[in-house]
């Protein structure tokens, strides 16, 4: 009759279970210390255990839920009700209006740049010819090139 070695198998299972619990506990402590977002998925991945195993350990489950709730960001304001949210059509209309306004501003900028270039050219001409008139005065415009 073979020797009964079942006590060795049971002891090995207990050692594996204790090592698994140590890995999960230390992973949880590390994640909390570093500010990592704590979820069952993240703890399972970090500790190398299954999520179902974590869910079946009441003390670890409670600790994960406690830390998860503590690190959960509190919303700054209440969510906007559906009836107050902008529709896609409304957002599209806003985008179209903003695009049109950009086109108008680009055209206005072009006109202003041209007017500035003209004024600077007239002033340069007046300065070159020795006339002390302002760039927009009729005398400066009438002179033309020297």
C-alpha atoms as one frame of an Amber mdcrd trajectory, in Angstrom:
protein
   0.000   0.000   0.000   1.422   3.415  -0.991   2.275   6.004   1.648  -0.301
   8.714   2.349   1.308  11.983   1.119  -1.910  13.988   1.043  -0.721  16.182
   3.917   2.099  17.399   1.669  -0.366  18.331  -1.080  -2.576  20.182   1.416
   0.446  22.042   2.835   1.540  23.087  -0.667  -1.967  24.365  -1.417  -1.934
  26.420   1.790   1.467  27.892   0.870   0.189  28.809  -2.618  -2.935  30.417
  -1.144  -0.864  32.425   1.345   1.527  33.554  -1.403  -1.401  34.592  -3.592
  -2.926  36.601  -0.730   0.464  38.277  -0.040   0.802  39.233  -3.732  -2.696
  40.711  -3.805  -2.210  42.616  -0.533   1.174  44.035  -1.534  -0.133  44.992
  -4.988  -3.029  46.805  -3.355  -0.675  48.665  -0.976   1.667  49.616  -3.832
  -1.167  50.871  -5.990  -2.625  52.917  -3.129   0.792  54.403  -2.283   1.460
  55.453  -5.876  -2.033  56.823  -6.446  -2.838  54.306  -9.161  -6.536  53.962
  -9.963  -7.726  50.945  -8.026 -10.113  48.570  -9.733 -10.547  44.824  -9.462
  -9.075  44.508 -12.967  -6.005  46.594 -12.112  -5.338  44.800  -8.811  -5.758
  41.383 -10.466  -3.318  42.356 -13.219  -0.784  43.820 -10.758  -0.937  40.832
  -8.396  -1.164  38.145 -11.069  -4.443  36.764  -9.720  -7.898  36.402 -11.214
 -10.664  38.915 -10.661 -13.007  36.163  -9.537 -10.509  35.175  -6.819 -10.448
  38.804  -5.610 -14.243  38.974  -5.567 -14.327  35.779  -3.467 -12.009  37.186
  -0.763 -14.330  39.272   1.456 -11.573  41.279   3.179  -9.710  42.102  -0.055
 -12.959  42.862  -1.834 -13.999  45.308   0.902 -10.586  47.006   0.834 -10.621
  47.370  -2.954 -14.123  48.839  -2.849 -13.139  51.230  -0.039 -10.018  52.462
  -1.847 -11.849  52.674  -5.154 -14.545  54.853  -3.573 -11.937  57.053  -1.872
 -10.057  57.714  -5.099 -13.172  58.222  -7.206 -13.268  61.838  -8.379 -16.281
  63.797  -7.221 -18.020  65.473 -10.147 -17.666  69.262 -10.027 -21.268  69.791
 -10.996 -24.369  67.751 -11.501 -24.694  66.186 -14.946 -26.609  68.224 -17.479
 -30.115  66.847 -18.116 -30.719  65.457 -21.597 -33.198  68.182 -22.484 -30.544
  70.847 -21.800 -27.759  69.216 -23.798 -26.941  70.592 -27.225 -28.160  68.455
 -30.105 -25.919  67.459 -32.983 -27.798  69.880 -35.234 -27.236  72.693 -32.749
 -23.533  71.898 -32.451 -23.235  71.723 -36.230 -24.920  75.117 -36.558 -22.509
  76.603 -33.990 -19.591  75.165 -35.930 -20.896  76.612 -39.180 -21.364  80.035
 -37.531 -17.841  79.923 -36.091 -16.414  78.919 -39.477 -18.232  81.792 -41.173
 -16.985  84.233 -38.515 -13.424  82.969 -39.094 -13.808  83.617 -42.839 -15.031
  87.163 -42.137 -12.137  87.838 -39.768  -9.615  86.460 -42.275 -11.013  88.763
 -44.974 -10.912  91.734 -42.593  -7.317  90.899 -41.646  -6.356  90.760 -45.341
  -7.926  94.195 -45.952  -6.194  95.661 -42.895  -2.825  94.242 -43.971  -3.268
  95.747 -47.437  -4.238  99.131 -45.963  -1.235  99.021 -43.639   1.115  98.121
 -46.480  -0.281 101.003 -48.549   0.051 103.465 -45.646   3.616 102.363 -44.927
   4.512 102.648 -48.607   3.070 106.189 -48.768   4.951 107.165 -45.632   8.196
 105.734 -46.986   7.678 107.682 -50.213   6.979 110.877 -48.280  10.039 110.358
 -46.076  12.222 109.673 -49.122  11.050 112.825 -50.881  11.550 114.943 -47.743
   7.909 115.820 -47.219   6.761 116.156 -43.639   3.144 115.202 -44.301   1.289
 112.338 -42.728   0.933 109.213 -44.807  -2.800 109.722 -45.171  -2.683 113.425
 -46.038  -3.638 114.492 -49.571  -0.199 116.065 -50.070   1.589 112.787 -49.434
  -0.751 110.885 -51.744  -0.519 113.453 -54.512   3.253 113.435 -54.608   3.658
 109.942 -55.876   7.208 108.762 -56.529   9.865 111.505 -56.362
